[in-house]
Structures are given as structure tokens and as C-alpha cells.
Amino acid sequence: MEETGKRRLVIALAFVVGLVYFFVCATPLPRELGMEPVWSKKIDVASGELPAMPGYAGKGAGTVHSFRLGSVFGYFDEGGKDIVSATVPFNVAVSDDAYIVYDREPASLTIKAPDGRVAARISEVGYPFFGGGRTFVMHPGQTSVAEIGKDGRAIWSRDFSSIVTAFDARPDLALFGLMDGRLVGIAPDGTVLIDFAPGGSRIEGIYGCAVSPDGLMAAAICGLDKQRLVVLEKRSAAYRVAWHRWLESDFRRPVSMSFTEDGAHLLYESPSGLGIYGTGSRTETSVSSKALSGIGLSSPARGIILAVEGSGPQKNLLCASAGGKRLFSLPFSGEASFASISADAVFLGASSADGSARLLRLDFKEE
């Protein structure tokens, strides 16, 4: 009888301890991240000039997104209510706040806002491009670049030692990679902040480069036989090598690479998929993947990275963790593709061989 009472007491005590642990100490199971379609819209391409985008609230407002799908470009709003598009006669430089349509031999360039307003007429002759909220013109020959101000005039112009082969920019630093293996970083006022040749390879050359959002880090994939990843960090008044590693790649073409929006990781294309370098820990991991069509989308608040994989019409939107875990992939078809990201959604575009194109909004969800 006494033994039975002790057994009941032990069981009751175990139940109470378990109950306390459940409410006080237990860690909830992680919720699975997924995506759900919100809207899908066909892109009706206008003939002639791009129609004015309704609802454009001005530079930096963030309500309007730009897109480029092969020979089609335009703008859309996050709700999918308004989409404007046009075909490109030769080429176009396009950002969320401006676009410049130009010919094979551009004699004059005009910067237009999404609502059709002429923002400026550029005085320089060459091929325009945007980066980091800044406007540039590559002069014929690809060895000279000018940055363009709001009035259309050159803020600065610089001649390089060889052809420009790679580029990335943020508000505080524009980075140019050259065929002769040099990295040149330029401030908004034209001051040269980086002039560095990584060296060490039999054949020099910069095949990809990237700048962190705060402009304090720069990275490049450089050289052939062997190829190397180099990361520079700004220390005091100068940029110094913080990390470098010989790679297994032997890319002889432009290589995709970019920093995540929080600057915590550098993403780069590798033969096995997506390489991920942690800027704080200075460690690397990777996500096995098919051929990457584009990288660079990230959601720091959710700790995820998005990339488009696949070199043919059959592609996937790959979602991975910053730690290198493949979370899920979303298959889609498109000869040309486009993807952008906001705090809560991903916008995906694809065009088919018959010339039709669609835009899709996918919202993050946790289950």
C-alpha cells in the first residue's frame, strides 16, 4: 500500500515537472517558410514610347518597381493594379526611378522618370547605366566612364588603364573591374578610394565585383589559372584585403556576385551553385544548385536568400537560408526572367518564346 502511494506521488511529480517545462522552458518548433501567389498579370506591351506610370510618387518612394524581360521593359505597382511596358529599339538603362532608352550609336541621351517627365538631358556621349542610385555613362571604347549629375552634366570623368569588365555601385562607392586585373573604386565626388591589383594568377582580369550596402566592403572574382575570390574592407582611410581564397572555378565570362542588403553575406556564383561568404565570421558555405541565372535577392529580416537557377526556359526560384540550407524551390517557365523582392513579397516575371510575358506577386507565409 505504501509502495503504491510512493509510485503515485512520483507519477504526479513527474506530471507537474513536465507541465512546468512545457509552459516555461520548451522551445516552439520552427515554422516552415513558404510562398503563396497573390496576383498574376499579363504584360500588354505598348508600341512606341513607354506610357506614363500612374501613381509614381517620386524618387525613393518605393511604391513602383521596374522590370526588364528581354526586349520588354517597364514599371508596375505592388498591388498589380498598374503595369506599363514598351519594347526596346536597341537597349535601355532602367531603375525604379528612371530610364534611358538609347540607340546602337547614341548621339543624345534623355533621362525620364516613370511618369514620363524628362528629368535631364545628358551632355556626355556613350552608353548609360545605373547603380546605387547613381547614373553613369560608358564612353565608346569601354575605357572611360563619367558619373552624371541631376542636371545631366558630368560630375567627374575618368580614363582607365584597360577595358571595364565588371561593375557594381552603392551610394558611397562605385567599383569598376578592369581587364588588366585592377579594381578601381570611386566616390561620388570623383575621388579614387580603391586602386588595387589582386594579382597572383597567370592571366589577370576581373570577372565580377560587388560593393556592400554601406560601401565599406568590396569583393571581386579575379584571374585565370588560378581564379580567386578577394574581399576588401575599409580600415581607417584605406581598403585592405580581409579575405582571399583560390577557387575551383575557371569562369571566362562575367560572374554574378552581390552582397545581401544587410551586408552580412557575400553571394557569388560557383561551379557547384551558390557560394556564401559570411562577412562577420569570415567563413564560407554553399548551396548546391543548377546553373544560376541571377543572384542577389535577400530578405535580412527573414534570413533568406533567393536566386534564379536554370539556363534554359525551365527555371526555378531558389530559396535558401544564409547558412547554406536549401529551403524550397518554385519552378516556372521563361526564356527571360526577372525577380525583385520587398519586405513581404517577391515579384517574378517571365517571358515565353512567343513574346508573351507575365508578372507574378508571391507573398511569404509561415506554416
N, C-alpha and C positions, 0 to 999 in steps of 0.2 A: 504494500500500500504506500509506504514511504517512498519506494523506488519509483512508483508510478507518478507520484506528486512531483518528484525531482525532474522526471522526464518532461512533464507538462510545463514546469517552470522554465526549463531550458528552451523548449519549443516557443513558449510565449516570449522569452527574452530575445531569441533569435528573430522572431517576427517583428518585435519593436525596433531592434537594431536595423533590420532590413528596411523598415518603413522610414526611419530617420535618414538612412543613407540615400534612399530613393529621392526624398524631398530636399536634402541638404547637399549631398556630395555627388550625386550622379551627374554625368555629362550627357547632354542630349545627343542623339545620333545626328551626324551631319545630313543636311537636306541635299537632295540631288538637284543640280542646276540643269535647266533645260531652256528651250525657247518655244514660243508659240506665235504663229502668224497673226498679225493684226490687220494688215491690208496688203493687197496686191493690185498694182495698176499697170495697164498697158501704156507705153510711151508713144504718144502721137507726135511724129516728127513734123515740124513746120518747114515749109520751103522758104528760102530766103533767110533774112536775119532772125536772130533769136527774139521771140516775143518778150515783152516786159514781164518779170516775175511779180505777181501780186503779193502783197503782204511783206515785201522786203523792208525791214526796219532799220537798215543801216549797218555799217561795218561793226562786227563783233557782237551783233545781237543774238546770233546763234539759232535763229528760227528757220533759216534757209540753208539747204545743203546743195553743193554742186556735185555733178557726176559726169563721167566720160565713159562711153561704151563704144569703142572702135571709132567710127566716123560720126557718132552722135554725142552731143554734149548738152548740158542744160542744168536746171535747178528744180528742186522740189521742197515742199514743206513737210514737217514731221508727221502731220496728220494725213498726208496723202491727198489733200484737197486740191492743191495746185501743182502742176508739173508743166514746165515749159522746156522745149528742146529744139534743136536745129542740127543740120548736118554741117560738117566741117569741110570747106572747099579744099584746104591743104592741111592746116593744123590750127590748134588753139591752145593757149595757156589759160587754165581755168582754176579759180579758187572759190571759196564760199562767198567772197566779197567782190570779185572782179573777174573779167575775162578779156582776152585779147585774141581776136581772130587774125591770122596772118597768112600771106602767100609764100610760095617757094622762095621768092626773092623779095622780101618785104621792103618797100620803099618808105612806108609810113605805118605807124602803129598807134592804135587808139585804145585806151583803157576804158572799159564800160562797166558800170555796176549792174547787178542782176535785174534791176528795174529799168534798164535801158539808158540811163543817164550817162553822158560822156564825162568820165572823171578826169581824164587828162589825155593829151596827145604827146607821145614820146618823141623826143628830139634825136635819139640815137637810132642808128640803123643796125638791124640784126634780128635775132630770134629770142622772143621773150619767154620768161618762165617765172613762176612764183615759188616762194619758200619762206616759212617762218614769218608770214605777214609782210614780207618784203618782195619787191619787184626787181627783176634783173633782165638784162639784155646781153645775149652772147653775140659778139661781133663775128662777122664772116671769118672763117678760118679756125674758129674754136680755140683761139689762144688769148682772147681778150674779152673781159667782162666789165659791164658797168651796172651799178645799182641806180635805180630810178626813184626819184622822189615823188611826192604827191602832185607836184606841178608838171611832171613829165620830163624834167631835166635830170641829167646825171648828177648824183651826189658824189660819186667817185668812179674812176675807171682804172683798170689795172691790166697790164700785159703780163702773161705768164710765160714760163720757160718752155712749155710744150702744150699740147692739146689737152683740154679738160676732158676727163673720162668719168668723173663721178662728182656728185654734188648733194649737199643737204644744208638746211639752214634753220635757225631759230632766231628769235628777235635780237639776241645779242651776239650771234656768231654765224657767219656764212662760211661753209667749208667746201673747198674745191680739191679734188684729187686729180693729179696730172699723169700723163702717160709716162713721163720720165721718173715717176716714183715719188714725187713730192706732194705733201699735204700743205695747203695754204688756207689759213683761217683769217677772215676779215671782219672787223667790227662795223657797225652801221655808219661810222664816220669815215671809213676807208682805212683805218689803222690796221696793219698786219699784226695779228695776235699769235698766229702759228705759221712757221715756215720750217717744215720738218721733213726729212727723208728717212723713212724707216730702214731701208737698205736690207742687206743680208741675203737677198735672193739672186740667183743667176741672172734673171731678167726682171728689171724693176717695172713698176707700174701700179697704179691704184685702181682697183676693180670695184670698190664700193666704199662709201663712207657714211658716217652718221654723227649727229650732234645731239646731246642731251637737251631736254627742255630748258634747263637753266643756263645752258651754254658753257658749263664748267667741265664737260667731258666731250671728247671727240674720239671716234673709232674709225678704223679702216681695215679692209682686207686688201692685202698688197702682195705683189711679187709673183713670180712663177719659178718653180724649181728652186726652192720650195715656196709655198704660199703661206702667208702669216696673218694672224689677227693681232692688231695693235690697238690698245686703248690708252688715251692720254687724259690726264687730269690736270686742272689748273691748280697750281700750288704757288702761293704768293702772287707774283706777277707773271709767271710763265707756266706753260703746259709741259708736263713731264710724262714719260712712259710709266704707267701704273700697272700694266699687264701686257704680256705678249705671249703668243703660243704658235708653234708651227702647226699647220693644218694638214689634213689629208686631202683637201680639195686641190684642184688644179683648174679652176674656172678661167676661161679665156674670153669672158664676156662680163657685162655688168652684173654685179651681185647685189641682191636685196639685203638691206640691213637697216635697223632703226632702233632707237631707244623707246621704251614704254613711256607713257605720259607722266608717270611719277619718277622717272629716271632710275628706277630700282633695277631694271634689267635691260640688257642689250640683246636684241634679237637679230639673228643672221642666218642666211641660207647656207646649208651644208649638204654634202653629197647624200647623207642619210636622212635629211629632213630639216628640222628647225633647231638651230643652236641657241642656247640661252645662257648669257653670262650675267651673274649677279654682281652688280657694281659695288654693293656693300661688303659681301662675303668674298668677292673675287674668286668665285667658283663657277664651274660650268656644268650644265646638264643639257639634254637634248630630247626632242620629241621625234620619234620615227615617223616619217611622212613620205608621201609620193612627191613628185616634182611640185615645188611651190610656185604659184602664180603671183602671190603678193603676201607680204607680211607687214606687221607694224601696228595692227589694231590691238588695243589693250583697254581693259577696264580695271584700273588700280583698286577701286573700291571693292570689286568682286574677286580680285586676284587672278584674273584670267587673261589669256592671250588668244587672239583669233588670227587665223591665216587662211588664205585660199590656196587649195592644193589641186594639182591636176594640170597637165599641159595641153590637153585636148578639149573637146566640147563637154565631156563629162568631168565635173569638178566637185569638190567638197568644201564646205565651210568648216574648218577645223577649230575646235575649242579645246584649249589645253590649260593646265594650271601653270603658274610661274615656276613651280617646282619640277616641271617636265612630265606631268601626268596627262595623258590623252584622255579628255573627259567625254567628248562625243563629237560626231561629225554629221553635217547636214548635206546630203547630195543635191546637186542641181545641175542643169544643163545650160551651157552658154559658150558661144565662140569667143566673146569678150565678156569680161565680168568686172564688177565694181562693188566695193564694200566700204562702209563707213560705220562709225559707232558713236553713240551718245551715252548718257548716264544709264539709261534703262533700255535701250534698243539698239539693234543692228539693222542697217539698211543695206540691202543686197540688190544688185542689178545684174541682168544678163541679157545678151542679145543672141539671136539664132542666125543660122546661115541665110534664112530668107529675108533678113533685115528687120524682123520684128524684135521688140525689146520690152522688158517689164522691170518694174521696181517693186520690191517687197520689203515690208517692215516686219521684223521679228522682235518681240519683247522677251526679256529674261524672265524666267519663272523658277521658283524653287518648290520641290515636291517632297 
